[in-house]
Structures are given as structure tokens and as C-alpha cells.
Amino acid sequence: MTTGHTRPSQNHNANCSPQNLPLDRVPGVIHEREDTPELEGFMVTRPSLELSPSDIPAGTKKIYAVRHGHKPGIYFQWSEAQAQLEGYFNNRFQSFKQLDDALDYYNHTPAACTYQNGSCCQPDLRAAEQARDEWRRRNRQQTSEEAAGADEDMIKKVGSEVRPKPKREDLCEEQKKLVDVITSGRNTFYTGSAGTGKSTALGVAVAELRAKGLEVAIVAPTGIAALNVGGETYYTWAGWLPDSKKKPIERLMSEAHSEKRWKRLNQTDVLVIDEISMLENHQFERLDQVSRSARAPSKDPGNPGKYHVGPQRSVHDPALPFGGIQVIVTGDFCQLPPVLPFATCYPCGRELSERGEKYCSHCRHGFQKDDQWAFRSAAWEACDFVNIELTEIHRQSDPAFIDILRTLRSGSLPSAKQRALLLDHDSNTVDAVKLFPTNREADAENEKGLAAISHPKRTFYCHDRFDWQERLHPHLKSKSYRNNETGVLRGCEDHRYLAELVMKVGMLVMLVANVDLEQGLANGTQGKLISFKKYDPRRLQSRNEHAPDYWPKTGGEGGKYRDLRAQEWIGKQDAVEAGGAEEEDACQLKYLPQVRFQNGKVRTIYPVCQVSALGDDEPYSLLSRTQIPLLPAWAITIHKSQGMTLDKVLINLDRSFEREMVYVALSRARGLQGLKIESRDDLRVLQEGGRLAGGNAEVKAFMRRCFGGG
């Protein structure tokens, strides 16, 4: 006797004629599912199937009993049985030489099961579909009410879980003066070292602006930064994708007149941009130009606007910066600089080459790295900001530590006494998160943490794809090459999603995608893997949002493309499992990671497809990687820590590769009590002034212009 639990790849036999039950009597035993409590106590019994030897066709060598398949029944040809198994998740069948044995297998009950260690009697979920849908139809109203209650509870918790909402009376005097300037309607740039309460003051200012009936949009360069101030990415606000910067500025201005974008830009009275140091010159210019374009009066006097947005509360004038929107920018230019500045040409959107400077061969424009900062843009000058610097430290209370941070921020060299204090002081850093300057060091620490967990591991494999427009972009051919050892695309080898994600229950994890900003699940959110959740791939991306394994479809531009890649990812995991990988090490098709995040949210994490549009001309070549967007998080890099306040932190500064990193890393700690620094070279990095935060000549000159000082 042979057994089978496979997913055959041959074609269906459309004319098969099984000796089975009528189509309206789908057999199967449905037990209560762990993740489907609504089916408790519900059972559909499997009617017995009776056949005689006379029903067996001449020449039959094997008899196939299909318990779980498209049409369960007894089959006398492999091609007919195969058609019922192909594409049917969790299929169950066995082959026999004797009819009685086949009938015994087909008709047996779960209580009497001795086959495959009882696995053949796992519930047939497809047979449960109709019953489950009927149950949900009857209970939809109740379920919706419960969901609404849960949403309301979520909103309340997300808004208050970090700290109570700040009020004006909670502010110090310099913060109150800042709020007064902002609420007066002036364009404002305000800054301050880490811990001066920039976000706290912003919260009060935004509340007072909204109390006046103004529409305030809060944006930031990254999802985690936007989450910290209750906002969104500037891409979302402008209606862009990450690759929108590849479009000519004229096209972005034209697209600003589409209904959704036009309404958003015209409804905004105040635009707040947080973490301004990470927003490059050209992106700030682009935001200015699309805002001016959208807020221009209609050329048709009889139709002042294509779309109705209600009464106007702010000026709409394309001659003004951002079309009349009040602009508030905040952040610290002494922290991390823009990431990959001048990647594309501002006028034409083409990718720039390196010639000692960033250069566009089409427009014949060159862009110097020294001009990467937003404050070097024409739009910044046009805004005519009121400049305010907060100086009172609230995060740290240790005077000696505050003095060290101020020294570093200014670009000055710390004294020998200050360096000695950093290396040798009383502290409690048990279970501290470790910050490293490089991914390599952080990866090694995470591998050590994973090895210490005894639970079985599961490995999730990425799905890489390159849709190459060969005629338009012949120079991108190298992106299609695959690594001979790993099989991944060479164009994705440095991707933030891992090629192989090894996971164990109990491990610390971090999101590397913006999964749900409203629920606090953004790039950088940390948590712990608590289980592997079973899922049914036939129900993924179901329209039933109350299904326990509901996976919402990807919205926005390119949503369908990303969803197709995610389905291909599922197929790849299936192929890996069918290929015979060991149970402990293989990615199991029936499971996805479930994470409890530090904000208390519990979420099953599904695969995400990240797409990059390459080339200068449309249609672009699309390079994508699809994977579970999680990383191990016993350690993180200094880049990823920006914006965090850490009670216990351990830092290695031996090989910091950006001068801003030293200040950013140290300022994550509340004080010396929760800080420990590891260094084998006596903090040599703190003796090299050119690598310190604040050491950038352009930033120093800008700060002197704004606030004076030497």
C-alpha cells in the first residue's frame, strides 16, 4: 500500500467520472477550528459510500480513495484522482489494491482513525465554507458592532498609550512662546537637541490650530517618524509612491490636479514636516511645487474649482510658498542627514550619475552633496521662516550627560574627563537593546539571540522578480542575474527584506514595512513572536473582512501587481515544502508569524511586496521582493534608532561610519544610568572631530545664520 500527500502538477481531467456522492452532498467531517470559534459544535457527517467489485473497471491496478479533494470519492484511474487533488490545499488520499481497503479508508470516522497518525481526519475547510458563511451572514450585524467597538478602543489606546496628551500648561516658557508663533500663522522652523520636547510642543500647537477649525496635515520622511507625531509620510500626503521622484516635476504638478490629490492639497491649511533633516533639498522643492500647482485658481472664471472642498480657511495663491499653506518644519540637522540625496534629477526625474557630483546627462545639471539639505533649497528661502531653537533638556536629567551631548552636537571634541565618564560609570543595562553602527554587527548579535531559543525554527523564503523592459532599459540587464548559490536576484541582494527569514517562537522582531500606521505598526515597530498562526491559502485576501484569516488586498497604485506577487510567494513556500525539506527547517505553507508588539497589538504578519521602478522611461522595469516584513531585533542599527527614547541601551561606537551617528546613538538614552558604551579603542571616534555630529560645515553655517554663535 502506498500513501500520498502531494499537489500533483499534471492537468485536470475534465471528463472524469468518479464513483462518489452527488455534487450537492459534499462529504467531510468538520471539527471546531482553533481560529474559528463560530463553528463550535457544528458538524457535517460524511455519508457512507458503498461499492461492489462489479463497479471496478477491467484492468484496474490501483484504487484511489480521495477524502479531501475537489470531488471526494473512489477513483480507478490516477489521472481522475489527480484532477481532484491538484490545487486543493490540504488534500488527503491513499491508494489501495483492494476495494474493501479503499472503502474502509474513505468511510472511517475520526474516532476510529488509524491512518497517517490521524492526519487524514483533519477538518476539510472547503466543506465548511457554506456553513461558515451562513453563520457569519446571520451574525454580521453583531460582528460589525463588535468591530466598531474594537476600533474605538484601539483609537483611544493608541492616542494615550505613550503619555497623556500634552496641554499648554505642561509646557515650559520657551515651548509656550513657540506655540504662540505657530498659532499666529507664521511659517516656522524650530529645532533643538534631542530631548528638548520638540514633539511635545508640536502636539500642543497642532491641537490649538485644529481648535481654530484649521486642517492640519502632519508628515515625516519615514513611517516610524510619522507614527511618533501622529502623522503620515509625505509620500502619502502628496499622493506619491516612493518612485514618484522619477517623474518630471511638470508631471507631478499635473498629477496634483487629480481629484483625490487636488482635494487633499486644497483642504490643507497647515503642513507640519517632522524630522526635516532626513528630507532632501529636491523633495522639499517638489512638495512646494505640487502644492502651488494644485492651489492655483482655475483658468475658467465660471468654475473656480474642479472639485468642491468647502469654505476656504487659508490663502490659495500659487505665487506663495506651498500655494499659501502655512508650513511648520521641525527636526535637528545635527542628526541623520537625508538618505540617498539627489537620486534623480529634479527637472526631468532621470537617475543621476556620479561625477564627483550628482549629474544629469539629459538636463546637464550637476548637484553637489553639500546642497542635500532642505535648507539649501529655493523653497526654504521662499518660506521666510521664523527660526526658533529650544534649549531646555527634558529627556535627560543628568547634567554631566547633558553637557556631553551638547558638546557632541556642536561638533566639538569631548574632554578626556567626559570620555572617561562615558566609559566608566554606574549603570543598569540588563536586557538592554544593543545599538550598532553596521548591519553586520547587528546581524551577528541577532543570530546569537536566535540560537539561544530551543523552539523549532521555521524559514520563510523570499520571492524575487524582475519585469525587465529590455528595449527601453538594456543597461539594467545585470538586475536579472541570480546568485548561483542562493537563487536570489542580484538586484535584491542588499534588500531590507531577508532572502531567508528564520524564525522561532519567543524571538524579538521588528517590522520593516508600514503595515498599519493607525494601529502603530510601522517600519521599526518592535515586538515578540508569540506563535505561528494557521492559515488557509484558498481564503487569503477573502472579501470577508471578519474571517479569522482575513488578508486585506493591497490598495493604491500597483496594488494588483503586489497581490499577485504575494500569491506567487505562497506558491514558492508550497514548492519548498513539497520538495522534501525537513519539517523543522522548512517554511510551512499552513503558518504565518503572529507577533505581539510593544504597544500591545497582536497581528498576523502577511507577506509584503516591495517594488522599485527602474529606468528613465515608462513603462519602467519593475524589481520586486516579496517576503514577511520582519527582522530579528535583539540588536538594531543606529540609523533605525533615530526618534526612539530607550531606558536601557548598550552601544558600540568603534566603527561609526557617519559623523552624525555618535550624537544620535548617545542621545537615545535617558541618562548614564541606562547607558553602557562598549569600545576597544578608548572611544577613538570621540577624538576625531570631523566625524562628530554638528561637524558638518554646511549645518554649522546654517545654524549660525539662524541662531548666532561661534
BELSULFEN-V484791 format. One record per backbone hydrogen bond with DSSP energy under -1.0 kcal/mol. NH is the residue of the N-H (numbers start at 1). CO is the residue of the C=O. If there is no record, write none. Layout:
nh:NH co:CO
nh:NH co:CO
//
This chain:
nh:4 co:93
nh:16 co:13
nh:19 co:74
nh:20 co:18
nh:25 co:22
nh:36 co:33
nh:39 co:36
nh:40 co:37
nh:42 co:39
nh:55 co:52
nh:56 co:53
nh:60 co:57
nh:63 co:96
nh:64 co:75
nh:65 co:94
nh:66 co:73
nh:67 co:92
nh:68 co:92
nh:70 co:84
nh:73 co:66
nh:74 co:19
nh:75 co:64
nh:81 co:77
nh:82 co:78
nh:83 co:79
nh:86 co:82
nh:88 co:85
nh:91 co:88
nh:92 co:68
nh:94 co:65
nh:95 co:2
nh:96 co:63
nh:102 co:98
nh:103 co:99
nh:104 co:100
nh:105 co:101
nh:106 co:102
nh:107 co:103
nh:108 co:104
nh:113 co:110
nh:118 co:115
nh:119 co:116
nh:121 co:118
nh:122 co:119
nh:125 co:123
nh:129 co:126
nh:132 co:128
nh:133 co:129
nh:134 co:130
nh:135 co:131
nh:136 co:132
nh:137 co:133
nh:138 co:134
nh:139 co:135
nh:143 co:139
nh:144 co:140
nh:145 co:141
nh:146 co:142
nh:147 co:143
nh:148 co:144
nh:149 co:145
nh:150 co:146
nh:151 co:147
nh:152 co:148
nh:153 co:149
nh:154 co:150
nh:155 co:151
nh:156 co:152
nh:157 co:153
nh:158 co:154
nh:159 co:155
nh:161 co:157
nh:170 co:167
nh:171 co:168
nh:176 co:172
nh:177 co:173
nh:178 co:174
nh:179 co:175
nh:180 co:176
nh:181 co:177
nh:182 co:178
nh:183 co:179
nh:185 co:182
nh:186 co:181
nh:188 co:327
nh:189 co:386
nh:190 co:329
nh:191 co:388
nh:196 co:193
nh:201 co:197
nh:202 co:198
nh:203 co:199
nh:204 co:200
nh:205 co:201
nh:206 co:202
nh:207 co:203
nh:208 co:204
nh:209 co:205
nh:210 co:206
nh:211 co:207
nh:213 co:210
nh:214 co:209
nh:217 co:270
nh:219 co:272
nh:220 co:232
nh:226 co:222
nh:227 co:223
nh:228 co:224
nh:230 co:227
nh:231 co:226
nh:232 co:218
nh:234 co:220
nh:237 co:233
nh:238 co:234
nh:240 co:235
nh:244 co:241
nh:246 co:243
nh:247 co:244
nh:249 co:347
nh:252 co:248
nh:253 co:249
nh:254 co:250
nh:255 co:251
nh:256 co:252
nh:257 co:254
nh:258 co:255
nh:262 co:258
nh:263 co:259
nh:264 co:260
nh:265 co:261
nh:266 co:262
nh:267 co:263
nh:268 co:264
nh:269 co:215
nh:270 co:215
nh:271 co:326
nh:272 co:217
nh:273 co:328
nh:274 co:219
nh:276 co:330
nh:278 co:275
nh:279 co:276
nh:281 co:372
nh:284 co:280
nh:285 co:281
nh:286 co:282
nh:287 co:283
nh:288 co:284
nh:289 co:285
nh:290 co:286
nh:291 co:287
nh:292 co:288
nh:293 co:289
nh:294 co:290
nh:295 co:291
nh:296 co:293
nh:303 co:300
nh:317 co:323
nh:320 co:317
nh:323 co:320
nh:324 co:321
nh:325 co:322
nh:326 co:269
nh:328 co:271
nh:329 co:188
nh:330 co:273
nh:331 co:190
nh:335 co:332
nh:345 co:350
nh:349 co:345
nh:352 co:343
nh:353 co:359
nh:355 co:357
nh:358 co:367
nh:359 co:353
nh:360 co:365
nh:364 co:360
nh:367 co:358
nh:371 co:368
nh:372 co:369
nh:376 co:373
nh:377 co:374
nh:381 co:377
nh:382 co:378
nh:383 co:379
nh:384 co:381
nh:386 co:187
nh:388 co:189
nh:390 co:191
nh:394 co:195
nh:395 co:195
nh:402 co:398
nh:403 co:399
nh:404 co:400
nh:405 co:401
nh:406 co:402
nh:407 co:403
nh:408 co:404
nh:409 co:405
nh:410 co:406
nh:411 co:408
nh:412 co:407
nh:419 co:415
nh:420 co:416
nh:421 co:417
nh:422 co:418
nh:423 co:419
nh:424 co:420
nh:428 co:673
nh:432 co:429
nh:433 co:648
nh:434 co:634
nh:435 co:650
nh:436 co:636
nh:442 co:438
nh:443 co:439
nh:444 co:440
nh:445 co:441
nh:446 co:442
nh:447 co:443
nh:448 co:444
nh:449 co:445
nh:450 co:446
nh:451 co:447
nh:453 co:450
nh:458 co:503
nh:460 co:501
nh:462 co:499
nh:463 co:626
nh:465 co:624
nh:467 co:622
nh:468 co:466
nh:470 co:468
nh:473 co:469
nh:476 co:473
nh:477 co:474
nh:479 co:476
nh:480 co:477
nh:481 co:478
nh:483 co:488
nh:487 co:483
nh:490 co:481
nh:492 co:489
nh:493 co:490
nh:495 co:492
nh:501 co:460
nh:503 co:458
nh:506 co:529
nh:507 co:504
nh:509 co:527
nh:510 co:631
nh:511 co:525
nh:512 co:629
nh:515 co:513
nh:515 co:521
nh:516 co:521
nh:520 co:517
nh:521 co:516
nh:524 co:511
nh:525 co:522
nh:527 co:509
nh:528 co:596
nh:529 co:507
nh:530 co:594
nh:531 co:594
nh:533 co:592
nh:535 co:590
nh:539 co:536
nh:542 co:539
nh:545 co:543
nh:547 co:544
nh:550 co:547
nh:559 co:556
nh:562 co:558
nh:563 co:559
nh:564 co:560
nh:565 co:561
nh:566 co:562
nh:567 co:563
nh:568 co:564
nh:569 co:565
nh:570 co:566
nh:571 co:567
nh:572 co:568
nh:573 co:569
nh:574 co:570
nh:575 co:571
nh:576 co:572
nh:577 co:573
nh:578 co:574
nh:579 co:575
nh:580 co:577
nh:581 co:576
nh:586 co:582
nh:591 co:588
nh:592 co:533
nh:594 co:531
nh:595 co:603
nh:596 co:528
nh:597 co:601
nh:598 co:526
nh:600 co:597
nh:603 co:595
nh:605 co:593
nh:608 co:627
nh:610 co:625
nh:612 co:623
nh:614 co:621
nh:621 co:614
nh:622 co:467
nh:623 co:612
nh:624 co:465
nh:625 co:610
nh:626 co:463
nh:627 co:608
nh:630 co:628
nh:631 co:510
nh:633 co:508
nh:636 co:434
nh:638 co:436
nh:642 co:639
nh:644 co:641
nh:646 co:668
nh:649 co:674
nh:650 co:433
nh:651 co:676
nh:652 co:435
nh:653 co:678
nh:656 co:653
nh:661 co:658
nh:664 co:660
nh:665 co:661
nh:666 co:662
nh:667 co:663
nh:668 co:665
nh:669 co:666
nh:670 co:646
nh:675 co:672
nh:676 co:649
nh:678 co:651
nh:686 co:683
nh:687 co:684
nh:691 co:688
nh:692 co:689
nh:695 co:692
nh:700 co:696
nh:701 co:697
nh:702 co:698
nh:703 co:699
nh:704 co:700
nh:705 co:701
nh:706 co:702
nh:707 co:703
nh:708 co:704
//
